[in-house]
Amino acid sequence: MRRLPFLLATLAACSSTPDSDPVTPPPIGMSLPDDEVVARLNGRAITRREVTDRAMAVDGRKLVEDYAKWRVRQDRLSELGVTNTETELRARANVIIDAFRRSNGEAKFREQLAAAGFKTEEEYLATFTKKPEFSERLAVEKALVYDLIVEGSVEFEAVAFVDEQEATAFASKLRNGGDIEALLKDLVSAKVQIGRWPKLRVSREITVEAFTAAEWITKHLFELKDGQVSDVERTTNSYCLVIRCVKNHPPKTGSYIEHRQAVLDEVLLGRIQDPQLAAWGARLMKKAEFIHLKYQPPKK
């Protein structure tokens, strides 16, 4: 029996509920019979209703909240008209596989492929791209990127230093036209302590907490012009951060369909971060009218 494909571990459970498995209930309007037998225990039938009542009684609030988070995401996807083609799913899966190869090497990839029970990469792709959670992840990434496009966003890269003088020298060299890759290579050779953030594209609301937690970043990041380098500033955890604006994208108008290719191109760069997905989902919930009523199991 094949195990869950190993690359699913690289995907958070579709964003705003990263601490739980994706909730995929039946479509709205479709009801399943309460007396449907879902398991047998010592010869006794266990019905869907029994399981539901027990689960709701034990942790009903979380189950309802997880469903609401899933529902608002689905509503947003339907509103925009986001769908996935088989070609798009395979393209996104290949981006994940390529990233795994770069980080772990070809031998490790083949080892993991065999451990998951697949003989060929093509066989694995055919299975992986049919996973509902993978398709949902891709759809949510598309919706998030569309919102980045129409709201306006900044594409940037950042390097964190322990030593302020080293950060200042690095920022100066960048401003004077230094190549960031060459400069970073020199720092690594010199064994300078640095941390490099992957290139990100964020809006004021769809970002990562490590940046929004620092007030100066929120205030100044969106004022940077293309190619401009920030001053050296300290983060909330006392690192010295240097930011280079790759491109400041102004807001655009148009429907998701009109921007569909641009959205896909951005998604296939593979740089959407889980915290961004969580921020996007949290914003949907914040805007929604959600009233949590106490669940009462039916009286017997």
Secondary structure by P-SEA (a helix, b strand, c coil): cccccccccccccccccccccccccccccccccccccccccccccccaaaaaaaaaaacaaaaaaaaaaaaaaaaaaaaacccccaaaaaaaaaaaaaaaaaaccaaaaaaaaaaaccccaaaaaaaaaacaaaaaaaaaaaaaaaaaaaabbbbbcbbbbccaaaaaaaaaaaaacccaaaaaaaaaaacccccccccccccccccccccccccccccccccccccccccccccccbbbbbbbbcccccccccccccaaaaaaaaaacccccaaaaaaaaaaaaaaccccccccccccc
